[in-house]
Amino acid sequence: MRIFHVAERFVKLGELPSHLPSHGYLWIGTSRRQFEVNLGVIQGLLQQWTGGQIVDLHVSDLLNNQLPSHFDYTSWYDMMVFRRLAAGAGTSELFLDDERGTVSSAKRALEAIDTSPVGFVIFDRVLVTVHPTDCQVREFFATRLAQMTPGSDVRGASTRLPTSPADQMLRMVNHMVDGYLELRRLLTRQLGYLQHELLSPRGHFRSWQVLLDSRNTLHLLEDICEDQRSAVQEWMDALEEWPAGDPLASRERELLRVRSRDVLEHIERVLTHVRRLESSAETAVQMHFSAQSNRTNDIMRTLTVLTAIFLPLNLITGFFGMNFDTLPLIHSTTGVWTAVGVMVAIGIGLGLFFWRKRYLGDRH
């Protein structure tokens, strides 16, 4: 568990304070296991600080490692559960295998995708975040906020410290969505390799299980992105219902709207890219079967042409193979060569005829 006081400066606290600071807000970042162990202490301090506790149903949601992204609220706080899109531990080493990639590396890369949920409980002056073990999101923001200087920068709000728990929650959510950039590069490379193998004219594609796993992964990511979009949209709807206050509060709410719309736009971009990859994989499979069908048609056309060429030759040999003494040419010393010459001429003639008709060779 890590405790921080965010005000004019970002300060790390050694333990949970008995009272809220006079200004700023507290950020309690804890792993899911630590949250479960220290739940009684946290609930007691939240009651003392804010006059309310996290309800039991939301506690169960925060401890659930498989919960989809969603948003909920009470009269004391708002709660956001957001599933991150990130490449799991060790995935970056898969890029070092080789330049082309391998089917085994593609399978390991798809299995390494981490979509664990991160929970946010947003009080007026307290932010409680529940992370998976060794979550890089918490460590990234603990380091980044510690490096920020007090005050605002007219070039962008992202260069200053968060002004409220809601502001920090949106920044962390936006960072998790932006983490898809690395995952997008990974998926694009591995799916590109599978498609190359799938459409190779001289290869025999056998990695159907890996391709099926990749398509299932894309379906999973699409569902996750849709849940994320719904959760952010519900947050924005709840933001509109906040009571109007002084001008400073109104300005803060407008900044939260802007940041929320930015997060929603990033999720839409991720969802669009996932659907584009999914469509590309579907198209590659269809092209594969179309190519196989064309190849089969070419083989059958060639066999049909060869059958048509040898049919009159078989007719000639069958004719002269009959048991009659009065057949022409059978008693002639040049009869066999005459029959062979006729058969060769017919074969060459039919071959040239089918070649001119483009039934043989390249059809382009």
N, C-alpha and C positions, 0 to 999 in steps of 0.2 A: 504494500500500500504506500502511495506517495501523496503528500498533502502540500498544496501550494496556495499562497495568498497572491491574488492578482489585483493590483491597484495601479499606482503610478509606477511601481516596479513589480517584477516577478520574483517572489521570494519562496524558497522551499522551507517548509516547517518540519520540525523533527517529530511532532506528534499532533494529534487532533486537539485543537484549542477548546477550552471550556466555553468560550464566548466568541461570537462573531466579531471580526475586526470592525472598527468604526466606519471604514470605507472599503470599497472594492468588494471582492467576493472570494470564496474558497473553492478550490478545485481538488476533489478527492478522486484520484485515479487508482483503481484497485483491480487486481485480477479476479476472475470469477471465484476461485477458491478462497482467496482472502476476504472477499465480500461475504461469502457464506460464513466463514469463521468469525468475522467481526461484525456480523449483522446486528446483534443486540446493541453493541456500543454505538454503531452508526445511527441506528434508529433512535436511540436515546438522545444523542446529540442533535439530530435533525429535529426532534420534537422540541428541544430546548432552543435551537437556533431559529426555526421557522414556524413553530406551532403545529407542525404536521409531520407525519411519517410516510414512508413508502408502503403502500397497501400490499397485502400478502400476495394478491394476484400478480402485481407488477414485480414483486420479489421473485416469484416463480419464473416469470418471463426473463428476468435478468440472469437467472441461473441456468436457463435453458440454452444449451449449446447448438440447438437445431432450429431455433425460432426464426421465422422469416421476418423481413423488415416490416415494421409497422409503427404507428404513432398513436398515443393515447394521452389523456390528460385528466387531471383532477383539479379541485379548487386550490390546491397547494402547489402543484408542480405539473410540468409536462414531461412525458417520457417518450423517447425515441429509441427504437431498436433498429440498428442499421447493419446489414451484412456487408462486409468489405469484399472487394474484388482484388485479390492480391496473389502474386506468385509465391508459393510456399517456400519454406526453407530448403535451400539447396537447388532451387530451380535455375538460378543464374549460372550454375556450373554446366548446365545442359547446353548452353550456347558455345561452350568450349570444346564440345565433342569433335566436330569437324564442320566444314563449311556447308556440306550438303545436308547434314543431319541424317539420322537413321530412324527406322521404325521404332526401335526400342527407346530411343531418346524421346520420340514423339509421345509414346505411351507414358513414359515417366513424367514428362512435362505436363500432360493432361491430368495425371493423377496428383501432381503437386500443387494444383490450384487450391488456394485457401479461401473459403467463403465464410469464415466464422463470424458470428454477430458481435457487435459492440453495442452496449447499452448506455443511454444517456438519461439521467434524471435531472431536470432543469428547474431548480427553485429560483426565486428572485435573486438571491445572493449566494447560492450554493450550487455547484455542479458536481454530480457524482457520475463517474464513468466506470463501467464494468467491462474489462477487456479479457480476451484470451490470454493464456500464459505467454510471457515474453512478447507482448504485442508491440510492434514497431511504431504504431500510431502514437501511443502514449509517450514512448521515448523520444520520438521525433518532435512532438510538440513541447515536451518538457525542455528539450535542448533549444528549440527554436525560440520559444517565448523568453527563455533566460537570456538570449542574445539580443532581444529587442530593447530599444530605448524608449523611455516614456514620451508621451506626446503623440501627436498625429502628424501624418505626412500628407500634404495636399495631392501627391501623385497617386495615392491609393490607400484604402483603409487597411489592406493586408500588411502594411509595414508598421503598424502600431499594435500595441497590446489590445486584446479583446476588452470591450467595455462592459460586458455582461456574460453570464453563463450561456445565454442563447447565442450570442455572437461566437463564442469559442466552440460551441457545439456545431454550428454551421461550418466553421473553418475546418474542424476535424472531419466532418462528413465530406466536405469538398475535397479534402486531401485523400480520403479513402477512394472517392470516385476517380480522382486523377491518378491514383495508383494503378488503374486499369491500363494506362499507357504501356507499361512494361508487359503486362499480361497480353495486351493486344499484339505487341510485337512477337511474343512467344507463340500465340495461337496462329498468327498469320504465317509465321515461318513453318511451323509443324504441319499445318493444313496445306500449305503450299507444297511441301515435300510429298505429302500423301497424294495430292492431286497430280503432281508430276509423275509419280509412280503409277497412279491409276490410269493416266492417259498415255503412258509410254507404249509406242507401237510394237516394241520387241520384248516387252516385259510381260510377266504373268503375275498379276497382282493377287497376293494371298493375304494381305493384312486387313481383312475385312473387319476383324474384331476391333483393331485400333481405330479404323475409320468410324465404326459404330460408336465406340467410346467417345470419339471427338464430337460426333453429332449429338450424342447425349449430353456432353459437357456444354455445348452451345445452347441446347434446350434449357439446361439448368441455369446458365448465365442469363438467358432471356427472362426466365421466371424471376430470378433474383432482381434483375434491373426493373422489371415491372413492379415488383413489391417495393423497391426503393423509390420509384417514381410516385407510387401511391402514398407512401409514408411522407415524403416531402410535400406532396400536394395537400395532404391532410394537415400538416404543420402550417402551411401557408394559409389554409382556410381558418385554422385556429388563431393564427396571427391577426387576421382581419377582425376577429371578435374581441381582441384585447381592448379594455376600456381606454378611452381617450384621456390623456393626461396633460401635463405641461408641455411647452414647446420642445424641451429637451427630450422628453419621453417620445413625443411624436417623431422627432428626427431620428432617434434610435430605432424606432419601429420601422421607419422608412428604410434605414440602412439594412435592417434585418430582411425586409422584403427584397431589396436588391440582391443581397447575398443568397437568399433562398431561390430567387429566380435563376441566379447563376448556377447554383447547385443543380437545379432542375434541368437546366440546359445541358450541363455536362452529362447528367444521367441519360438524357435523350440522345446525345451523341454516342455514348457507350452502347445504348440499346440499338441504335441504327447500325453501328459497326458489327454488333453481334448478329443481327439479322442479315447483314450483307455477307458475313462469313458463312452463315447457315445456308443462304441461298447459293453461294459459290460452291459449297460442298455438295448440295443437291444437284446443281448443274453439272458438276464433274462426274457424279455417279451416272446421271442420264447420258452424258457424252460418252462415258465408258461403255455403257451397254449399246449405245448407237454405233460406236466404233466396232464393237464385237459383232453386232448385227451386220454391218457393212462388210466386215472381213469374212463372215460366214457366207454372205451373198456372193462375194468375189470367188471364194473357194467353190461354191456350188456352180457358179457360172462357168468356171474353168473346167470342172469335171463334166458338166453338160456338153461343153464344146468338144472335149476329148471323146466323149461317148458318141457324139454326132459324127466325128471324123472316123472313128473305128467301126461304126455301124456298117457302111458299105464295104469296108475291107473284110469284115466278118462274113458279109453276104457273099463276097467273091470266093473266099476260102471254103465256105459252106457249099457253094454251088459246085466247085471242082472236087469237093470231097465226096460227092455222091457215087454210089457203086453202079455206074453205067459204062458200057464200052464205047458208046457212040457220042460221048461228050466232045465238043470241039477242043482242039489243042492238046488233049491228053496223050495222043500218040505222036505228037510233034516233038523234035529235039529242042526246039526253041520255045515250046509252050510255057515252060515254067518261067523263063525270063520275060516272056510277053505278059504273063499274069502279074509277075512282080513289078514290071514297069507300069502297068495299068494301076496297080494298087498304090505305087509311090506317087504317080501323077494325081490320082484322086486325093490322096492324103495331103500332098502339097497344095493342090488346088483348094480343097476345103479349108486348110489352115490359112491360106492367103485370104480366102473369102471371109472367114470369121475375124481375121485380124483387121481387114478393112472395115468390117462392121463394128470394130472395137469390142469384140467379145473376148479377145485375148490381149494380154499386155496392159499397159497403162491406159486408163480411160480418159485422162485429162489431156 
